[in-house]
């Protein structure tokens, strides 16, 4: 099927990016580029009996076209994608040949009929059909004797008629279902045209035609499934409890895969077959399909703390997949240790599949993929790049002061597609994270920095382009891989100044890191007191700080161990305690610290202070707690802190008041945004 409305997508596609293989020889790397494909030409003829024909060649992976007009005349000049050529024919039928040349010189040739008739089109036959797979899409096919091309006016207000070659299908997607007047006009080289009109009912597809995306394999201990064919579900769950709702329920089959259908949705509950403890889980996954609902609220419900919600933004006529951090709920005070129900609030009809809690699998890369500080990876270069290596950071300023970075030299005269790759020991966790952040340094702004992922045999690949925006300084480039097909990606490929030949410029990159779909790095916990306890240092006449069993494992904190600070009677107003972390806190990617605290009194100042190793650089933030005798989470904003390697974490409770033997607790320090 060919359609002139897609012309621009063909015009812009000048290069084809190809899979890398570790054992490729760079000398024949270019030969792996496929020859141009989907080559054709749009043929239009003036309706003035002159025989003047315009040919616009189309194709993918094309650098240039040349056309043999098929009438014995000279070939056309070379045509760039998007260019047209005009040629005057005598009346008759010709076989034009379109030759498309790709980046590496490979060619594809196709024959395109050219009919030049000074008779009006005759015997016009039109087929109009609703597309079987795409909602509100209509496909039109027209044939006629003596016709060269035809045009379709689909009758929707504001739309533009679409033209194509005769005997080729034209497709159009309507904004709304309904009845429209569709007019087809066939053209030959004659002044006269032939037209046909029909009142046609455009229909919407009201349920998914494809199953929800396949889910990754997960260990049984890494998932708690409510409804999914991929995992073991909680037995006895009621998906249609009588809560007095107007919603109706059905389970339907989509290509052999059962899904839940909630129609006439106002609100709807799910009663678990048993109460679950999701404290060890990290995310909630759900797949939703709808045609008439752009938002839906989702509420996990706790026995102890009730319900909290997030709002899901939905795109119609496709599966919407969400991986929601459970912190989105616990930050609102929801306990996830005693979950027993879900509630949905929305409208219209929704289809639901793959509803489950999960955590990142062990043995999978989850946050930092490569920072080049340890054993360097094995780099493979291609396209005549001389070398990629780990070097000392040539510009340890701004957002990147780390010691080591990767250097790629795009050798003079290297190919426009030249680049390098390395492999990870375990697959990259795109199920939990949808984006990848890379720190880059480029001598030019506006250069395409392409990042590509491949599985082990390069049978599944996905690539994203981002342009550099600054010169001669470090910047973060964020790549969205949320639409990448499911695969075990282990190969990371990077291309600098893609589309241009090498000129000897050096490029640098560092800190390749997974980022969640919200665009913020997933909270990074750096002390939860569950392993070997840190060494506490107290000051101001505080007797002791130690790790103890959680005295109140309820609400947002049901962990086993916490830190206890007793503000001894008579201790100073500034008395406190600190511990140190093994590596400096990452304020390049995070700006805040969350801490769970417990205080016998509300409204006290709880100060959090950070120091570098010799205390020459410090920064502190004060917050007042709001509850007494219950766990609450305080989030401290360190975005204004001066750049430093902060390794000392200092806590003060009831700052500015002397000690009175009150006991305070704190737990679960995490970097966040």
N, C-alpha and C positions, 0 to 999 in steps of 0.2 A: 504494500500500500504506500503510495507516495502522495505527499500533500504539500502544496506550495507554502502553506503557513509555517512549515517547519524549516523554511529556507535558511533563516539566520543561524539555526543550530548547525547546519552543514557548513555555512560560510565561515563560522568562527573556528571550526575544528581543523586546525592546520597540522597538528602533530598527533601521533599515536604513541602513548606510553606503554611500555611493554614490561613483561615480567623479567626479573633478574634471576639468575641461577648461579649458585656458588661456584659451579664448575664451568661456567661460561668462559670462553676465551674472548677477550675484549676485541680482538681483531675481527671477529665475525658477529659481534653483538648486534650490530645494526641489521644484519640479515634476518634476525628474529622478528623484525617489524613486519606485520602483515601487509599485504598489498591493499590498496584502496578497496573499499566495499560500498555496497548500496549505491552504485554509480548509475545515474540516469540523466535525463535532461527534460526540462520543461519546455514545450514547444508551443509558441503562440504565433498566430499569423494575422496580419492586418486584413480587415474586412473591406478591401477596396479594389479587389481584382488585380492587385499588382504582384502577388506572390511573395511579398516581403515577409520573411519568417525570422522570429527572434528565438534563439536557442540559449537556454540558461542551464549549464551543466551543474549537477549536484553529486555529492559523494562524501564519504567519510575517510579521513586519513589521506587527504589529497593536498599536494603542493601546487599542482598545475594541471590544466586540461588542454587538450587539443582535439579539434573536431574535423573529421572527414565528412563533408556535407553530403556525399553519396551521389553527386551528379557530375563527377569528373572534374570539378573545379579544384583550385588550390586548397590546401588545408587552411584552417583558421590559424591566426596567431595564437601563441600560448595565452591561456586565460587563467587568471588567478581565481580561487574560490570566490563566488559571488558575482563574477563578471559574466556578461552575456555577449553574444555575437549575433549580428544580423546578416542574412543572406537572402538573395532573391532567386526564387525557383520558377521554372516553367511549371505549368499545370501537370500534375502527375504524382506518383507515389515513390518515395525515395527511402533508402536505408542509410541514415546517418550513423557514423561510428564515433562514439565518445571514448577517448583514451585518457584515463586518469593516471597520473604519476604520483607516487608517494615519496616520503622523505628519503628513502634509501634507493630510489630509482625504480622500484618495482612498479609495474603498471597493471591496470585492469581495463579491459575494453568491453563495451556493450554496444549493441545495435539499437538504435532508436528510430522507429518509423516516423516519416514526415509525409503527411498527406496534404497536397496543395490542390484544392479543387475550387473552381469558380462557380460550382453549384452550391446552393444552400444545403445544409445537412438534412438528410432524409432518414426515415425509419428510426427516429429517436426512441430508444428503450431505456427506461430509468428504473433502478432498484433503490428503494429507500428502506433502511432497517435500523432498529435500535440495536446498539452494540450489546452483545451477550455478556460482556465482562466489565464494561465501563458504564457507570450510571450516567444517564442523560446524554450519552454520546450517540450521535446518529451518523451512519455511514451511507454515502451515496455513490452509486456506480452508474455511469451513463455510457451508452454505445450509440453510434449513429454512422450511417454511410456518409462519406465525403467529409466528415468532421475531423478537425485536428485537435481541438481542445473544447473544454466546456467550463462553465462557471455556475456556482451554486450560491444563491441567496437563501440563507437558512431562516430568514424571517424574524430573527430576534432583534429587538430594538438596539441600535448602537453597533450591531455587528457589521462586518465588511464582507462582501461576496468573496468566495475563494475559487481560484481557477486551477485546473489541472489538465493533463493530457487526457484525451478521450480514452476510454477503456481502463482508466485508473481510478481508484477509490479516493474520495474526499471525505474526511471526517470532521465533525464539529461537536463540541460539548456545550450544551446549554446551561445557563445559570439555573433555570427552573424547569421542572417538568410541565407539560401542558401541550396544547394544540397550536401548531405554527403552520404558516403558509410557506412551503419550500418551493422555490422556482429554479429550474435548471435551464440554462441557455447554452446551446451547442453552436460552435463557431467553425466555419471553414474559411477559405480565402475569399469567399463571396461577400458581397455587402449584406445579403440576407442572412438572418440567423433563424434557428428553430428553438422554440421554448416549450417547457412543460411545467405546470404547477400542480401542487397537491397539498391538501390539508392533512397534516401528519401529526399523530399523537406521540409526543416524546415521553418516555417512561423513565422512572428512576428505579434503580436496583435497591431494594429495601433490606437486603441482608448480605453478609459477606459471601463471596464466591470462592475465596481461598481461606484455608485454615490460618490461624494466628501463627506468627513466627515460631519456628522450632526453638525449643529451649535447650540450653547447654546441659550436658551431663553433670550432675552434682552428686556428691557423696550424701548418703542418707542423713548424716549428722549436720549437713550444711544447709538443710532446707526444711521448712515446715509448710506443707502444701495444704491449702484449703480446697482448691479446684484446679486440677491440671492433669492432662493425660501423660505428662512427662515424669511425674513423681507419685509417691504413695500419699494419697489424701487422708485427712483425718476422717475416720469412720463415723457415720451417724450424723453428719452435718446436714442441717435443714436449710435449704436455699430459698424457702418460701414460707417462713413462719408468719403466723397471723398477727401482724402488728397494726391491722386496721388500714393498710395502705390501699390505694387504688391500682397499684402496679399489678400487672399480670406476669406469670412466669411460665416458661417452657424451656426444655432442653432440646436443641435441634442439632442435626448432623451437618457439618460442613466438610465435604470431601473426606468423609470417614472420621472426622474429629468432632466430638461433642462440644458444644458451647452453650452457655446460659443466655437466654433471651429474656430481658425485662422490657415489656411494652407498657405504654401509658404511664411512664415512670413519674412518680412524685417523690416517694422515698421507699426504700426497700431494705430489709434486713437479711442477714445470714447468721444463723445460730450454729456455732461450732459444735461438733460432736463431743468435744471435751475442752476444758480450759487449758490454754497453752502458755508456756513461758518462752517468750521470744527474746529474752535478754541477751542471748548469745548470738542473735541474728543482727544484721546490719542494714538490710534493705527490705522493702515491700515491693513485689513485682505484680503488675496487672497489665493485661492486654484488653483494650476496649475498641469496639467498632460501632459506628453510628452514622446515620444520614442526617439527623435532625436535632442534634444536641451538641452545642459547642463547649459546654462545661459540665462537669459532674463533680460533686463533692464526695469525698471518701472518708469514712470515719471508722478507725479501729476503736473498739469499746472495751474498756477495762472494768473489772468488777469493782476495784477499789477507787479508781480515779475518774470513771465515766468515759467520755468520748472527746477526741480532738480530731480535727479534720485538715486535709489539704484539698485544694481545688485543682482538678485536672483540666487542662485546656485540650480540647479534642478537635481533630481535623476530620471532616466527613469523608465517608466512602473509602476508608483505609483503616488498617489496624494501627492503633496508637499504643505504643509500648512504653511503660513507665517503670523506672527503678527508683523508688522513693526512699531516701535515707530515713531510717527510723528516728534519727535525731530530729526530723521535722515534726514528729509527734511528741517525743520525750522533752524537747525544748519547751513545749507548751504544757508540760506537767503530766503527761500521760504515762502511767505505768504500763510497761509491756511484759510484765511478769505474770499477769493474770488476765490475758485477753480471752474473750469468749464470744464476741460478736463483731460483725461489720454492719455498717449502714451506708447506703448510697442515697444521695439526693440529687435530682436532676429533672429532666423532662424528655419527652419523646420515647424512642426505643433505643436500647443499648444491648450489645452483645459482649459477653465477658468470658475471658479464658485466662488460664495461667495466673491464678491468684495465689500467691505464696510469699512467705518470708524466707530470706536466705542470707547467707554470709559468704564472703569471698572464699573460694576453695583454697585449701592449703596447696602449696607448690605452684601457685599462679602469681605472676607479677601483679602487684596491686597498686603501688603508688609510684615511687621513683623507679624508672626503668633503667636509666644509665646516667651516672654523673661523672664518669671517667676518672674517679679518684682512686679506685682500686686497680685490680688487674685489667689492663685495657682489653677491649673486645678485639676480635679478628675482623679487620675491615677488608672488604672486597670492592675494588673500584672497577668502573666500566666507562666506555666512551673515550678512552685515551687520557683519562686523568692519571697523573703520575703517582699520587700518593694521598692517603688519608691517615693521619696519625694523631695520637694524644700528645699535646704539648703544654708547656706552662702557659697559663692565661696571659695573653699579651696586653690585656686591658682590664685589670682587676678593679673595675669601678662600677658605680651605679648598681644595677640589680644583680650583677654577677661578680663577686669577689673571690670565687672559689679558686683553688690552686691550679687545677688542670682542666683543659677543654679539648675538644676534637677540632683539628684543622683540616680543611679540604682546600687544596689548591686546584683551581679549574685551569689546568694547563693550557697555554696558548694553542689554539687550533683544536682543542678537544671538542667533542661533538656537542650539539645543542642539548642533547639528552644525557650528557655525562653526569655521573653521580657515584655514590658509594653506599654500601649497606653493611650491617652487622646483624648477628642473630642473638636472640635471648635464649637462655637455658630452658625456660618454661613459657607457655603461652601467655599472651597479654590479656588481662581481664577487661575486655570491652563489655562484658555483661554488667559489671558494676560501674564502669566508667565509660563515658561516651566520647571523651575528648582527650587530646594529648597536647601538652604545652612543651615548647622547646625554646630555650634561650638561644638567640642567634646574634651574630655580628657580621655585618656586610659592609663593604666599601661603597655600595651604591644603594640608594633608596628606590623603591618600585620594582625591585627584582622579584621574580616568581621564585619562592622557596617551596618546592613540592615535597610533601611527605607521603610515603607510600608504605603500606603494610602488605605482607605476603605470608601465606602459610608455607609449610616446609617444602612442598614441591611446586610452589608458585601457581597452583591450579586455582586459587582464590586470592584475588588482590583487590585493594581499594586505595585510592589516592585522593589527596586534598591539596589544593593550591592556596597559598597565602602570600601576599606581597610584603616585602620589607618596607618599612616606613621611615627609617632613619639611616644615617651613614656613620660608620666608624664609632658605633657604640652598641652596647648590648640592648636587646629588646626581647620581650616575650611574644612568640607567635603561637596562637591557639588554633588547633586543628580539630574540626568536628568529625568524628568517626561514628556518630550515633546511627548513621544509615548503612554502615558497612555490613555486608552479609556475615552471618555467623560462621566463624572459623577459628582454628587454633593459629593465630598470627604469631610468628616467631621471627620474622625478618623485617627490619626497619630500614627503609631506603630513603635517602635524602638527596635532593637535587637543588643546587643553587643557580640562580639566574637562568632557570629553565627556558629553553627556546632561543638562547643566544650561544654562539660558539665561545669557547674559553679564551681568555686573554691574559692568563697568568695571575689573576686575582686570588687572594686568600680569603676564605670564609671560615667562620668558627661557629661551633654549636655546642651546647652543654645542657645538662639537667633536663633530660627527656622524661617527662612525668605525666602519669595518668591523672585526668581531672574529671570530676563528675559532670553530669549533664546540665547542671545549673550554671556551669562556668566557673564554679569555685572549687578549690581543691577540697576533697573530702576531709573532715576533721581528723587530725592526726594526734592520737593519744600518746603522751610521752611519760605518764606516770600514773599507775592505778593501784600501786601498793599490793599487787597480787603475787609478785615474784620476790626476788631477794630485796629486802627493804633498803632504802637509801640511807646514807649516814646523815642524821639530823644534827645541826648545830643550833643551839638556843642562845639567846642573849637577853639582857634586861632582867635577869634573875628569874627567868622561867625555869622550873625544875626539870621538865622533860617534854620531849615530843617523841612519840613512838607509834609503830603500826600495831593496831589492835583489831579484834573482830568487830565487824559493823554492829554497833549497839542498837541500830534502828533500821533494819533492812526492809524498808517500805518505800512506796512512792517511786521517785526517779532513781533511787540508788538501792539496789538489793545485792550489791557485790559482797563478797565475804570479808574483805579487809579494807580498813580505812586508816588514815593518820589521825592521831589524837593529840591535841595541844591543850595542856592545862595552864591557864594564866594564873600562876601562883599568887596567893594573897601577898600584897606588898610589892609585886613585880612592877617594873617601870611602865609608864603609859605607852612607851614605844617598844615594849618587850615583844619578841617574836621568835621565829625559827626559820631555818632555811635548809635546803638540800641542793645538790648539784646534779646536772645531767651530763651524760658522757659526751654528747656532741651538741654543738651550739643550736639553739632553737631557730627554726626556719622561718624568718620573717620576710624572706623573698617571696614566698607563696602564701603566707598567712599573715593576718594583721591583728588577731585577737587570741585570747586564751580563755577557755571556759573551765570553771572549777565547780565541783559540787561541794556545798558546805552545809554544816549543821551547827546551829547556835541556840543556846537556851534563851536568848533574848532577841527580839526584833529591833531593827533600826540601829544596829551597831555598825561602826566602820570596819570593813574587812579590806585591808590594804594588801595588794599584790605588787611586789617589787622585783625587778629583774636587774642582774648585775653581770658584767663580764668577769673574767677570771680574777683580775686584780682589783675589782671594784672601782676602776677609774671611770667607767661609764655605767650609769644607773638610770632606771626609769621606773616610775611607780604610778599606780592608778588606785583610787579609792572608790569603793562601792558600799552602799548600805544594804544589808539584808532586809527582807520584808516579812519573814516568817520566823516563828520560834518553835523549837523542838520538832523540826521537820527538815528533810533535805530540800534544798533549792539549788538551782544552778545560777552562778554569777558569771557574766561574760565581760572580760576586761579588754578594753580597746587599747592596743599598743601601736596603732598606726602612726602615732606621732613620735615614737621612740627613735632616738638617733641610731644610725647603723652601727652595729657591734655584734660580737660573738657572745651572746648572752648564754651563760651556763649555770647561773645561780638563781634559784627561785625562792623568794622570801615571802613568808606569810605573817601578817599581824591581825589579831582579832581584838575587837573593841578598842581600836587605836584611840589614843588620847585619854584613856581612862586607866587607872592603876588596876592591877590584878586583884581578883576577889575569889580565887579558886574555881572560877567557872571553867567548864570543860567544853572545848570546841572540837569539831571534826571536819576533815576535808579529804577529798578524793577525786580521782579521775580528771587529771589535768590534760587538756587537749588543745592543740593549736587549731584555730578555726578562722572562718571569714564571716 
